[in-house]
């Protein structure tokens, strides 16, 4: 029975069990009657089921007591959930990883890569399961990252990666809330596009984890993603039925991303045919188309009798390790040299009549198509293709697309316009010239591709407050796209929803900017749509007359008073978000306590932090006072005798009470 996936079950004690998934329905629970019984009392007897039909896999919670969680989100009971990639499932105390389309067991890697080189003061640690992972186009691979919150309180983290095309990588938890001293595991799912123009190579990937409120404080790990090669091959035969001297055309396409060497031969089970084909191998670059032309003819033609249809096959063998073989069938239609009339010997007249009839019938000319051209070999869906031809001896013409008749034309017609609106992928276009029972066929091929179209691109809101952290919700609808890219300015990060038609941007800007959605079709044509986002200055109103200071402290010098009910321009907060820097209409700039203002147009806590904050000056030390000297009196002698006076000693001043 074919395996369509596997479950890796991780128990709290470190034990890991792997189960292959096959059949139409797999049930999981603690009861013995389940397809996969699990030994734990933390789940229901019949907890959930996994069903697959025509390659589509769904998981359904069976009304369990504790619920079923995928990537941290609880599923609705009895509502199927599509499993189209690697998913993390939580039930009770068990952690389960679903892998699609694989019966290879998981080998637990323990411990994770050493993270001792990370700074010890970060408040969190990050470990990577492996330093290199091999991936194949259109197949899913995953890498597990362990994020440990070493702080006492819970923190919210975000995880992003760079170095891979955006459509290849997806985190199952781009944002996570982790309790203090706890560890959460994040899966990086990698699924490269299956395209011939993407060669095998190594991609250096940087994985960055940071607290959501401190994006500049991050831990960065390195991972090498090694993209491997894949083989793919397509072959078609034209025409499938050969008449007369028709050439046979074998169209080959290397659909893989590595060079391919093939050889071509003809196979005739009845040994009635002769093949004239080019010798040697055919070398195809990745994505290259080529054509091999030859002839297949009968070794001998019957004189009379019924027409013969001799089957054959063109066999293409790949010179790779797998040495796979592709074969396309064909038929050689052989007309006898003479029609099988009943020959009689009844008499000369009857013989003469038969001879006349034979001559008349044998004079019917065989139609011939000398030239058949198409105006283009590759067109966008809906673009008309002009067919033109030169032919002779035709009573009517038929046009067929992929062997389905679409038009009958008169013998004087030499052109036809083909509408490609209903076609995609390469189509075979055939012109059939008919004259009685005789036909001639010429074929060509047109590659019809679907253009990439942006049907809608919406963003809300269209106005943001300058220098205030805001959230933008984006959604779009596109068709015919092989890759979609969103271009947004620095200062914003994506809160990836995991969907392919919407996302969320979180960040701030100090000016107007544009968001650009870019899509690429299968031939590399890029189509873009942009939306302009305008910004306006943040303004707040003082609750009452408020004194402004030169810095974020009342010890700074006073600047001016901001009048109550008069809006002011807001410039930023200090690092503690207690003080607000504002600019008055006069141009003066100052600081005041943030709770002194009403800011109705935005969330004040999301305002940018001012980096160049004035530093409070250090006060000068107080010097001891110097006693005042008492000047010495100078006595001026006079002519009058003055009696000698003994000087009275100076008395110390009596201190006043204090």
Backbone torsions as a table, in degrees:
resi	resn	phi	psi	omega
1	UNK	NA	134.2	-173.9
2	UNK	-67.5	138.8	177.1
3	UNK	-90.0	129.1	-179.8
4	UNK	-109.3	-0.3	178.4
5	UNK	172.2	-173.9	176.9
6	UNK	-150.5	159.2	175.0
7	UNK	-119.4	129.8	171.2
8	UNK	-105.8	118.3	-174.9
9	UNK	-105.0	122.0	-178.9
10	UNK	-107.4	116.7	178.1
11	UNK	-87.7	156.2	-179.6
12	UNK	-59.7	-28.1	-178.5
13	UNK	-81.5	5.3	179.0
14	UNK	96.3	-6.7	180.0
15	UNK	-72.4	141.9	179.5
16	UNK	-126.1	130.7	176.6
17	UNK	-123.4	141.0	-178.7
18	UNK	-119.5	133.2	-179.3
19	UNK	-127.9	130.4	173.3
20	UNK	-81.4	145.7	-178.1
21	UNK	-109.5	124.9	178.6
22	UNK	-147.3	169.2	-177.6
23	UNK	83.4	-169.9	-178.1
24	UNK	-90.7	-32.0	-176.3
25	UNK	-139.8	134.4	175.5
26	UNK	-125.6	125.6	178.4
27	UNK	-106.0	145.8	-177.4
28	UNK	-130.5	132.5	178.4
29	UNK	177.1	-175.4	-177.4
30	UNK	-89.2	-11.7	-179.6
31	UNK	-75.1	148.9	-179.3
32	UNK	-65.5	-24.0	-177.7
33	UNK	-73.8	-4.8	179.6
34	UNK	-76.5	153.5	172.1
35	UNK	-60.2	-40.3	176.5
36	UNK	-123.7	96.5	175.9
37	UNK	-83.0	131.1	-178.0
38	UNK	-115.3	135.0	-173.0
39	UNK	-87.0	82.3	174.1
40	UNK	-160.3	142.4	179.8
41	UNK	-87.2	1.5	-176.4
42	UNK	-88.3	1.3	178.8
43	UNK	-123.0	167.6	-179.0
44	UNK	-79.1	163.6	-179.4
45	UNK	-59.4	-44.7	173.7
46	UNK	-125.9	100.6	-167.2
47	UNK	-91.5	-54.8	177.0
48	UNK	-150.2	166.1	178.4
49	UNK	-129.5	153.6	175.4
50	UNK	-123.1	125.8	-179.3
51	UNK	-121.8	149.1	175.5
52	UNK	-138.1	137.2	178.5
53	UNK	-145.1	124.7	179.4
54	UNK	54.7	37.5	176.5
55	UNK	82.2	-0.1	178.8
56	UNK	-101.3	127.4	-172.7
57	UNK	-113.9	133.3	176.7
58	UNK	-128.1	148.3	172.5
59	UNK	-114.3	136.0	-177.9
60	UNK	-130.2	124.3	173.1
61	UNK	-72.3	129.0	-174.9
62	UNK	-93.2	51.1	178.6
63	UNK	55.0	47.1	-177.4
64	UNK	-71.7	158.5	-176.6
65	UNK	-69.8	-43.9	-175.2
66	UNK	-99.4	-3.7	175.4
67	UNK	86.2	165.1	177.0
68	UNK	-121.3	130.4	-176.3
69	UNK	-118.1	135.2	173.7
70	UNK	-121.9	120.8	-176.6
71	UNK	52.6	37.7	176.0
72	UNK	84.8	-2.2	-179.3
73	UNK	-108.8	128.5	-178.5
74	UNK	-75.1	135.0	178.4
75	UNK	-81.3	150.9	171.6
76	UNK	-72.9	140.7	-179.3
77	UNK	-64.3	140.5	174.7
78	UNK	60.0	23.0	177.7
79	UNK	-116.1	113.9	-177.6
80	UNK	-60.1	138.8	177.2
81	UNK	-118.4	127.2	-175.9
82	UNK	-72.1	126.5	173.6
83	UNK	-104.1	99.1	-177.7
84	UNK	-116.1	8.9	-179.9
85	UNK	-160.7	-177.0	175.6
86	UNK	-64.6	129.0	-178.0
87	UNK	-130.9	146.9	174.3
88	UNK	-99.8	125.4	-176.7
89	UNK	-115.6	134.2	175.6
90	UNK	-120.1	127.0	172.6
91	UNK	-136.9	125.7	-178.4
92	UNK	55.7	-130.0	178.8
93	UNK	-92.7	7.0	-174.5
94	UNK	-99.7	141.8	173.7
95	UNK	-114.5	124.0	-173.2
96	UNK	-124.9	134.6	176.3
97	UNK	-110.5	123.6	176.2
98	UNK	-93.7	128.2	175.8
99	UNK	-117.2	124.0	-179.8
100	UNK	-78.3	143.7	166.7
101	UNK	59.4	40.5	179.9
102	UNK	-147.7	139.2	174.4
103	UNK	-113.5	17.0	178.3
104	UNK	-85.5	128.7	-178.6
105	UNK	-70.3	153.3	175.7
106	UNK	-82.3	134.0	175.0
107	UNK	-101.9	111.3	-178.0
108	UNK	-61.4	136.2	177.5
109	UNK	-104.2	116.3	-177.7
110	UNK	-145.4	133.8	-4.5
111	UNK	-80.6	179.9	174.6
112	UNK	-72.0	171.5	179.4
113	UNK	-58.2	144.9	-177.5
114	UNK	-60.2	127.8	179.1
115	UNK	-113.5	21.5	-175.2
116	UNK	-69.4	-16.5	-179.5
117	UNK	-79.6	-5.4	179.9
118	UNK	-76.1	145.8	178.8
119	UNK	-57.6	140.0	-177.1
120	UNK	-79.7	-14.2	-177.3
121	UNK	-97.8	14.4	-178.2
122	UNK	-73.9	-26.7	-176.4
123	UNK	87.9	0.1	176.7
124	UNK	-160.8	160.7	178.6
125	UNK	-130.4	154.0	-179.6
126	UNK	-134.1	133.9	177.6
127	UNK	-126.3	143.4	-179.3
128	UNK	-111.5	135.7	-175.0
129	UNK	-60.9	-38.9	-176.7
130	UNK	-154.6	159.7	-179.7
131	UNK	-94.5	-8.8	179.7
132	UNK	-149.0	141.6	178.0
133	UNK	-137.5	138.1	177.7
134	UNK	-94.5	134.3	179.4
135	UNK	-131.2	151.5	177.3
136	UNK	-121.0	144.5	-179.7
137	UNK	-54.6	136.7	177.7
138	UNK	68.5	7.0	176.0
139	UNK	-114.7	148.3	-177.5
140	UNK	-94.4	135.9	170.6
141	UNK	-130.7	158.8	-177.0
142	UNK	-141.4	152.7	175.2
143	UNK	-130.3	137.5	-177.0
144	UNK	-103.0	134.3	178.4
145	UNK	-117.7	130.4	177.5
146	UNK	-101.2	124.8	178.0
147	UNK	-114.0	119.4	-177.2
148	UNK	-112.2	124.0	175.3
149	UNK	-87.0	104.9	-177.9
150	UNK	-88.1	3.3	175.7
151	UNK	-85.9	165.0	-178.9
152	UNK	-75.9	-31.7	-176.4
153	UNK	-101.9	160.7	-179.0
154	UNK	-68.8	149.8	177.4
155	UNK	-136.3	151.6	173.9
156	UNK	-105.0	131.8	-176.8
157	UNK	-119.9	158.8	171.2
158	UNK	-127.1	149.8	-178.8
159	UNK	-132.3	132.1	179.5
160	UNK	-136.3	160.9	175.6
161	UNK	-137.8	155.7	177.7
162	UNK	-138.2	157.8	179.5
163	UNK	111.7	-8.7	178.4
164	UNK	-121.1	151.5	170.1
165	UNK	-53.8	142.1	-171.6
166	UNK	-58.5	-35.4	-175.5
167	UNK	-75.7	-10.0	-177.1
168	UNK	-81.2	-35.8	-165.7
169	UNK	-113.4	143.2	177.4
170	UNK	-151.5	128.8	173.5
171	UNK	-88.2	137.8	176.1
172	UNK	-73.4	-19.6	176.4
173	UNK	-138.9	82.4	178.5
174	UNK	-67.5	-22.6	176.0
175	UNK	-130.1	139.5	-176.7
176	UNK	-147.2	139.8	173.1
177	UNK	-102.7	119.1	-174.7
178	UNK	-116.5	128.5	176.2
179	UNK	-64.6	160.6	178.2
180	UNK	-60.3	136.4	178.3
181	UNK	59.9	30.8	-179.5
182	UNK	-121.5	164.4	-178.3
183	UNK	-125.0	136.9	175.3
184	UNK	-122.5	143.9	-179.1
185	UNK	-107.1	134.3	-178.3
186	UNK	-120.2	136.0	177.0
187	UNK	-100.2	128.1	169.2
188	UNK	-97.8	107.2	179.0
189	UNK	-90.1	129.2	-176.8
190	UNK	-121.7	120.7	-179.7
191	UNK	-137.2	93.0	-178.0
192	UNK	-69.3	155.6	175.4
193	UNK	-70.9	147.5	177.3
194	UNK	-94.1	89.3	-176.8
195	UNK	-134.3	139.9	-177.7
196	UNK	-70.8	-21.6	-177.0
197	UNK	-88.7	8.2	176.2
198	UNK	-110.1	101.5	-174.4
199	UNK	-76.2	161.2	173.9
200	UNK	-63.2	133.0	178.9
201	UNK	-168.8	169.5	177.0
202	UNK	-97.0	135.9	177.5
203	UNK	-111.8	115.5	173.0
204	UNK	-76.0	123.4	-174.8
205	UNK	-115.5	134.8	174.7
206	UNK	-107.1	125.6	178.4
207	UNK	-109.0	122.1	-175.7
208	UNK	-119.1	128.8	178.2
209	UNK	-119.4	132.2	-180.0
210	UNK	-149.4	154.0	171.5
211	UNK	-61.9	142.4	-175.8
212	UNK	-62.1	-34.8	-177.4
213	UNK	-88.9	-3.6	178.3
214	UNK	-136.0	70.8	-175.3
215	UNK	-63.5	-21.8	179.5
216	UNK	-79.7	-8.2	179.1
217	UNK	-103.8	98.9	-170.5
218	UNK	-139.2	161.0	170.6
219	UNK	-116.0	131.6	-176.8
220	UNK	-118.8	128.0	177.8
221	UNK	-116.3	155.0	-178.7
222	UNK	-113.9	139.6	-178.8
223	UNK	-137.8	137.7	175.4
224	UNK	-101.9	118.8	175.7
225	UNK	-101.2	114.5	-176.4
226	UNK	-100.0	106.4	178.8
227	UNK	-80.6	124.4	-178.4
228	UNK	-94.3	166.0	-180.0
229	UNK	-83.9	160.3	175.7
230	UNK	-140.1	153.0	179.8
231	UNK	-105.8	143.7	174.6
232	UNK	-157.1	142.3	-174.4
233	UNK	-149.2	136.7	175.9
234	UNK	-128.9	143.0	-178.3
235	UNK	-143.8	141.7	178.5
236	UNK	-142.0	150.7	-177.2
237	UNK	-114.8	136.9	178.7
238	UNK	-146.5	128.2	-10.2
239	UNK	-78.2	163.3	178.9
240	UNK	-79.8	-22.3	176.3
241	UNK	-121.2	120.4	-178.3
242	UNK	-96.0	135.9	176.6
243	UNK	-124.2	132.9	173.7
244	UNK	60.6	-125.9	-176.2
245	UNK	-98.0	24.0	-179.4
246	UNK	-57.9	139.7	169.6
247	UNK	-77.4	151.5	173.9
248	UNK	-104.2	135.7	-179.5
249	UNK	-119.0	125.8	178.5
250	UNK	-112.6	113.8	-178.7
251	UNK	-97.1	129.2	-177.7
252	UNK	-127.2	143.9	-179.1
253	UNK	-135.4	124.8	172.6
254	UNK	-84.5	103.9	-178.7
255	UNK	-87.6	-2.2	-179.4
256	UNK	-87.8	179.4	179.7
257	UNK	-107.9	17.9	175.8
258	UNK	-129.0	152.1	177.2
259	UNK	-58.7	147.4	-175.1
260	UNK	-133.5	133.9	175.5
261	UNK	-115.5	129.1	-178.5
262	UNK	-131.2	161.7	171.7
263	UNK	-126.4	151.2	-174.1
264	UNK	-122.7	136.6	174.3
265	UNK	-146.3	160.7	176.2
266	UNK	-101.1	146.9	-179.1
267	UNK	-127.9	121.0	-178.7
268	UNK	-125.4	102.1	-176.8
269	UNK	-61.0	-27.4	-174.7
270	UNK	-94.2	-5.0	179.8
271	UNK	56.9	37.8	179.0
272	UNK	-107.5	-3.3	-172.1
273	UNK	-117.7	155.7	174.9
274	UNK	-118.5	132.5	-177.0
275	UNK	-108.6	132.4	173.5
276	UNK	-119.3	98.9	-175.1
277	UNK	-128.1	152.5	176.2
278	UNK	-60.7	144.9	178.7
279	UNK	-92.2	162.7	178.2
280	UNK	91.5	170.0	-179.2
281	UNK	-84.6	160.8	177.6
282	UNK	-113.8	125.7	-179.9
283	UNK	-103.3	129.4	-177.9
284	UNK	-122.2	126.5	172.7
285	UNK	-75.1	162.3	177.3
286	UNK	-54.6	128.4	179.2
287	UNK	77.7	1.3	-175.3
288	UNK	-80.8	141.2	171.1
289	UNK	-105.5	148.2	174.9
290	UNK	-151.0	167.8	-176.8
291	UNK	-133.1	134.5	174.4
292	UNK	-113.5	127.1	-177.8
293	UNK	-113.5	138.4	178.5
294	UNK	-159.6	-164.9	178.9
295	UNK	-134.5	145.9	172.9
296	UNK	-130.7	116.6	-175.2
297	UNK	-135.2	153.8	177.0
298	UNK	-69.0	144.0	178.4
299	UNK	-68.9	-30.1	173.9
300	UNK	-150.8	151.7	-176.1
301	UNK	-111.6	132.9	179.4
302	UNK	-67.3	148.7	-179.8
303	UNK	-73.5	-50.8	178.5
304	UNK	-135.0	168.4	177.7
305	UNK	121.6	-166.9	-178.4
306	UNK	-82.5	154.1	173.6
307	UNK	-61.3	149.6	-179.8
308	UNK	-112.2	142.5	170.7
309	UNK	-115.8	108.0	-175.3
310	UNK	-101.9	118.4	-179.4
311	UNK	-78.2	151.5	174.3
312	UNK	-152.5	175.3	177.6
313	UNK	-142.2	140.3	170.4
314	UNK	-95.8	122.5	-173.2
315	UNK	-110.5	126.1	178.7
316	UNK	-115.2	125.3	-179.8
317	UNK	-114.0	129.7	179.3
318	UNK	-86.8	134.9	177.8
319	UNK	-92.5	67.7	177.3
320	UNK	-125.5	178.4	178.6
321	UNK	-61.1	-35.3	179.8
322	UNK	-78.2	-23.4	178.3
323	UNK	49.9	44.6	-178.2
324	UNK	-72.0	155.8	-176.3
325	UNK	-123.4	134.7	174.4
326	UNK	-119.5	135.5	-179.2
327	UNK	-130.1	138.5	175.4
328	UNK	-123.2	131.9	-176.2
329	UNK	-83.7	155.7	174.1
330	UNK	-150.3	173.9	-178.4
331	UNK	-139.7	137.2	172.4
332	UNK	-103.2	118.5	179.1
333	UNK	-91.1	118.0	-175.1
334	UNK	-112.7	119.3	174.9
335	UNK	-91.2	139.5	177.0
336	UNK	-67.2	157.5	179.0
337	UNK	-65.5	-32.7	178.0
338	UNK	-132.2	145.7	175.9
339	UNK	-68.5	142.7	-175.4
340	UNK	-80.5	74.6	177.2
341	UNK	-81.6	156.1	174.4
342	UNK	-77.6	114.3	-178.3
343	UNK	-89.8	128.5	179.8
344	UNK	-122.4	163.6	179.0
345	UNK	-124.2	31.4	-174.1
346	UNK	-67.3	-31.6	-177.7
347	UNK	173.4	169.7	-177.4
348	UNK	-64.9	-37.8	-177.2
349	UNK	-66.9	-46.4	-179.3
350	UNK	-62.9	-39.9	177.8
351	UNK	-63.8	-38.8	179.1
352	UNK	-65.6	-41.4	179.5
353	UNK	-62.4	-44.1	-179.9
354	UNK	-62.7	-39.8	-179.5
355	UNK	-65.1	-41.1	178.6
356	UNK	-62.7	-45.4	179.7
357	UNK	-60.5	-42.6	-179.9
358	UNK	-61.7	-43.0	179.7
359	UNK	-63.9	-43.7	-178.9
360	UNK	-62.9	-43.6	-178.8
361	UNK	-68.7	-37.6	-177.9
362	UNK	-71.4	-11.4	178.6
363	UNK	-83.3	-5.0	177.8
364	UNK	-66.0	117.0	-175.7
365	UNK	-73.9	147.5	176.5
366	UNK	-81.1	129.7	179.8
367	UNK	-65.8	149.5	179.3
368	UNK	-135.9	141.7	175.4
369	UNK	-113.1	108.2	-177.7
370	UNK	-77.2	-34.7	-176.0
371	UNK	-151.4	139.1	176.9
372	UNK	-142.2	115.7	-175.4
373	UNK	-126.3	151.3	175.2
374	UNK	-116.4	142.1	-175.2
375	UNK	-70.5	-19.5	180.0
376	UNK	-154.3	148.8	176.1
377	UNK	-99.9	-12.1	177.2
378	UNK	-146.8	126.7	-178.8
379	UNK	-140.5	157.2	172.0
380	UNK	-74.7	143.9	-178.9
381	UNK	-54.1	131.3	-178.2
382	UNK	96.7	-13.5	177.8
383	UNK	-81.2	125.4	-178.6
384	UNK	-69.5	149.9	176.3
385	UNK	-119.3	126.9	180.0
386	UNK	-88.7	127.4	174.9
387	UNK	-103.6	137.2	176.4
388	UNK	-142.1	151.7	-176.3
389	UNK	-154.6	161.4	170.8
390	UNK	-124.8	123.7	-176.1
391	UNK	-147.5	168.3	179.1
392	UNK	-144.8	158.3	175.4
393	UNK	58.8	40.8	177.3
394	UNK	-114.6	135.0	174.2
395	UNK	-86.5	-26.8	179.1
396	UNK	-159.4	161.3	176.2
397	UNK	-123.1	144.2	173.7
398	UNK	-120.9	138.6	174.1
399	UNK	-108.2	128.8	176.9
400	UNK	-124.9	143.2	173.5
401	UNK	-122.3	120.5	-176.5
402	UNK	52.5	43.1	176.3
403	UNK	67.0	16.0	176.4
404	UNK	-110.0	120.9	179.8
405	UNK	-62.9	135.7	178.2
406	UNK	-127.3	-14.5	-178.6
407	UNK	-159.2	142.4	171.3
408	UNK	-116.6	127.4	-172.0
409	UNK	-124.5	153.7	-179.3
410	UNK	-73.6	162.0	-175.1
411	UNK	-67.7	-17.3	179.7
412	UNK	-90.6	3.8	-179.8
413	UNK	-81.0	137.3	179.1
414	UNK	-127.2	5.2	-179.8
415	UNK	-155.4	162.0	179.2
416	UNK	-158.3	140.9	177.8
417	UNK	-102.9	120.9	-176.8
418	UNK	-96.7	124.5	176.0
419	UNK	-84.7	124.6	-176.8
420	UNK	-100.8	13.9	-175.6
421	UNK	-62.0	-29.7	-175.1
422	UNK	-98.2	10.9	-175.2
423	UNK	-123.2	149.7	168.6
424	UNK	-140.7	160.0	-179.0
425	UNK	70.5	174.8	179.8
426	UNK	-63.9	137.0	177.8
427	UNK	-122.9	145.2	175.9
428	UNK	-96.5	124.3	-179.3
429	UNK	-111.6	125.5	-176.3
430	UNK	-121.4	138.8	169.9
431	UNK	-107.9	123.4	-179.1
432	UNK	-116.3	117.5	176.0
433	UNK	-95.7	130.9	-174.3
434	UNK	-123.4	135.2	172.1
435	UNK	-141.1	99.1	-175.9
436	UNK	66.6	-123.9	177.8
437	UNK	-91.8	1.5	-176.4
438	UNK	-100.6	142.8	-179.4
439	UNK	-137.1	157.1	171.3
440	UNK	-135.8	142.2	-174.5
441	UNK	-130.1	136.3	168.9
442	UNK	-130.6	142.6	-176.2
443	UNK	-129.8	155.8	172.1
444	UNK	-143.6	170.6	-178.0
445	UNK	-131.1	140.3	178.2
446	UNK	-128.2	128.8	175.8
447	UNK	-90.7	109.5	-179.1
448	UNK	-100.4	119.3	-178.5
449	UNK	-114.4	151.1	-179.8
450	UNK	-87.1	126.1	-179.4
451	UNK	-74.2	154.1	174.7
452	UNK	-83.0	122.6	-176.6
453	UNK	-124.9	132.3	172.5
454	UNK	-94.8	105.6	-178.4
455	UNK	-78.6	-34.5	179.0
456	UNK	-156.1	150.7	176.0
457	UNK	-150.0	113.4	-173.7
458	UNK	-127.9	144.5	178.4
459	UNK	-136.7	139.2	175.1
460	UNK	-140.8	134.6	-4.1
461	UNK	-82.8	171.3	178.9
462	UNK	-96.5	-6.2	177.0
463	UNK	-127.2	137.6	178.7
464	UNK	-126.9	156.3	174.6
465	UNK	-86.4	128.4	-175.4
466	UNK	-61.8	136.4	176.5
467	UNK	63.9	23.1	176.3
468	UNK	-120.4	128.3	178.7
469	UNK	-62.3	124.0	-175.1
470	UNK	-133.2	167.5	179.5
471	UNK	-117.3	127.3	176.0
472	UNK	-109.9	129.8	177.7
473	UNK	-105.3	120.1	-176.8
474	UNK	-116.2	142.0	173.9
475	UNK	-146.1	152.5	-178.7
476	UNK	-154.2	164.2	174.8
477	UNK	-135.6	122.0	-179.7
478	UNK	-132.3	160.7	174.8
479	UNK	-141.2	154.4	178.2
480	UNK	70.9	17.2	-175.8
481	UNK	-99.1	134.9	172.3
482	UNK	-97.0	-16.4	174.5
483	UNK	-153.6	144.3	179.7
484	UNK	-127.4	132.5	-176.5
485	UNK	-132.4	133.1	177.7
486	UNK	-107.4	124.9	-179.4
487	UNK	-106.7	122.5	-178.0
488	UNK	-140.2	161.0	-172.1
489	UNK	-76.7	162.1	171.1
490	UNK	-61.1	153.3	-176.9
491	UNK	99.0	-9.0	176.9
492	UNK	-119.5	148.0	173.9
493	UNK	-126.1	152.9	-179.2
494	UNK	-88.8	129.8	168.8
495	UNK	-97.0	82.1	-168.8
496	UNK	-64.5	124.2	178.3
497	UNK	-82.6	-8.3	-176.4
498	UNK	86.2	-11.1	179.9
499	UNK	-86.0	162.3	-179.3
500	UNK	-99.0	1.7	-177.3
501	UNK	-130.9	14.8	176.8
502	UNK	-163.5	158.5	175.6
503	UNK	-162.7	177.0	-179.8
504	UNK	-130.2	134.3	174.7
505	UNK	-111.0	136.4	179.0
506	UNK	-126.1	127.8	178.6
507	UNK	167.0	-165.3	-178.6
508	UNK	-144.0	160.9	179.6
509	UNK	-144.2	151.0	177.2
510	UNK	-104.0	10.9	-179.7
511	UNK	-159.4	171.0	176.0
512	UNK	-65.7	151.4	179.3
513	UNK	-152.8	174.7	-179.8
514	UNK	-124.5	146.0	171.5
515	UNK	-107.1	131.9	-175.7
516	UNK	-121.8	127.4	173.2
517	UNK	-103.5	123.0	-176.1
518	UNK	-120.3	129.1	178.0
519	UNK	-125.2	148.6	-178.3
520	UNK	-125.7	132.7	178.5
521	UNK	-89.8	-176.3	-170.7
522	UNK	-70.0	-15.4	177.8
523	UNK	-105.1	8.9	174.2
524	UNK	94.2	4.1	177.5
525	UNK	-73.7	130.0	-176.5
526	UNK	-106.8	131.9	176.3
527	UNK	-120.1	137.0	-176.8
528	UNK	-127.8	151.9	172.4
529	UNK	-138.8	136.7	-176.5
530	UNK	-126.3	153.4	177.1
531	UNK	-131.4	128.8	179.8
532	UNK	-86.9	133.0	176.5
533	UNK	-110.7	124.2	178.9
534	UNK	-99.4	153.0	179.0
535	UNK	-125.0	150.2	175.8
536	UNK	-132.0	155.5	-174.2
537	UNK	-65.1	140.4	173.9
538	UNK	-76.0	131.3	178.9
539	UNK	-127.3	143.6	175.2
540	UNK	-131.5	161.1	-178.7
541	UNK	-119.8	126.8	176.8
542	UNK	-60.5	139.3	178.0
543	UNK	-67.6	-35.1	176.6
544	UNK	-152.1	179.5	177.0
545	UNK	-56.4	125.6	-172.4
546	UNK	-128.9	130.7	179.0
547	UNK	-76.9	135.0	175.2
548	UNK	-102.0	143.0	179.3
549	UNK	-117.1	163.0	-179.2
550	UNK	-69.8	-20.4	179.3
551	UNK	-144.0	176.8	-175.7
552	UNK	-79.7	57.9	177.1
553	UNK	-167.6	144.1	-178.3
554	UNK	-71.1	-8.9	177.3
555	UNK	-80.0	-13.4	175.6
556	UNK	-70.4	164.5	178.4
557	UNK	-67.6	148.0	178.8
558	UNK	-76.1	143.2	-178.8
559	UNK	-104.2	-61.3	-176.8
560	UNK	-169.2	167.3	178.6
561	UNK	-98.4	129.3	172.7
562	UNK	-86.8	117.5	-176.3
563	UNK	-67.9	141.8	179.0
564	UNK	-62.7	144.1	178.2
565	UNK	66.6	12.9	176.1
566	UNK	-110.1	112.9	-176.8
567	UNK	-58.7	145.4	176.2
568	UNK	-126.3	155.2	177.0
569	UNK	-80.0	128.0	-178.0
570	UNK	-93.6	132.8	-176.0
571	UNK	-111.6	-27.1	178.4
572	UNK	160.9	173.1	179.7
573	UNK	-109.6	158.5	169.1
574	UNK	-76.8	174.5	-173.7
575	UNK	-63.9	-26.0	178.6
576	UNK	-88.9	-2.5	179.4
577	UNK	60.0	25.5	177.6
578	UNK	-96.2	-31.7	-175.4
579	UNK	-114.3	144.3	-175.5
580	UNK	-118.0	130.6	176.0
581	UNK	-93.5	126.8	-176.5
582	UNK	-130.7	163.3	176.1
583	UNK	-127.4	127.5	-179.9
584	UNK	-81.5	168.3	178.9
585	UNK	-61.5	-26.2	179.1
586	UNK	-73.7	-11.4	-177.3
587	UNK	99.2	-11.0	179.8
588	UNK	-69.5	142.5	-179.1
589	UNK	-118.4	137.0	178.8
590	UNK	-157.6	179.1	-177.1
591	UNK	-119.4	145.6	174.5
592	UNK	-150.0	160.7	177.9
593	UNK	-60.8	135.0	-174.0
594	UNK	-65.0	-28.6	-178.7
595	UNK	-78.0	5.7	175.8
596	UNK	-88.9	3.9	-173.5
597	UNK	-129.4	150.2	168.5
598	UNK	-101.1	125.0	179.3
599	UNK	-123.6	82.7	-173.2
600	UNK	-77.8	-23.0	-172.7
601	UNK	-85.9	-5.5	-179.7
602	UNK	-162.6	168.9	178.3
603	UNK	-85.8	111.3	-174.3
604	UNK	-60.4	-31.2	-178.2
605	UNK	-67.5	-16.8	-179.5
606	UNK	-93.9	4.7	179.7
607	UNK	-70.2	149.8	-178.7
608	UNK	-64.7	153.8	178.2
609	UNK	-91.2	132.3	176.7
610	UNK	-76.1	122.2	-176.2
611	UNK	-83.3	-38.0	-176.9
612	UNK	-93.6	80.1	-176.3
613	UNK	-96.2	132.7	178.0
614	UNK	-58.7	145.0	178.8
615	UNK	-98.8	133.4	-179.7
616	UNK	-64.1	125.1	-178.1
617	UNK	-62.2	145.3	176.5
618	UNK	-79.1	126.5	-178.4
619	UNK	-63.9	146.0	179.4
620	UNK	-73.7	141.5	179.0
621	UNK	-66.0	147.4	-178.9
622	UNK	-81.3	123.7	-179.7
623	UNK	-87.4	146.9	177.7
624	UNK	-66.6	146.1	-177.9
625	UNK	-74.0	150.0	-179.3
626	UNK	-103.8	125.5	-178.9
627	UNK	-62.8	144.0	-179.3
628	UNK	-81.1	127.9	179.6
629	UNK	-76.1	147.5	179.9
630	UNK	-96.7	123.7	-177.8
631	UNK	-66.3	145.7	178.9
632	UNK	-84.5	128.8	178.6
633	UNK	-73.4	141.5	176.3
634	UNK	-107.9	119.0	-179.3
635	UNK	-85.3	131.9	-179.3
636	UNK	-100.9	116.3	179.9
637	UNK	-68.5	148.0	176.9
638	UNK	-123.5	176.2	179.2
639	UNK	-74.3	-19.7	179.9
640	UNK	-82.3	131.7	180.0
641	UNK	-66.4	132.6	-178.3
642	UNK	-114.8	128.1	-179.6
643	UNK	-65.3	148.7	-179.0
644	UNK	-71.2	130.9	-178.1
645	UNK	-119.1	126.7	176.9
646	UNK	-73.7	131.8	-177.2
647	UNK	-65.8	138.8	177.7
648	UNK	-87.5	129.3	-178.3
649	UNK	-61.1	143.3	178.2
650	UNK	-68.9	135.7	178.4
651	UNK	-95.0	138.4	175.6
652	UNK	-67.6	139.7	-179.3
653	UNK	-64.2	141.1	178.9
654	UNK	-75.3	121.3	-178.1
655	UNK	-65.5	143.2	177.5
656	UNK	-83.4	156.9	-177.2
657	UNK	-69.8	148.7	-179.9
658	UNK	-155.1	NA	NA
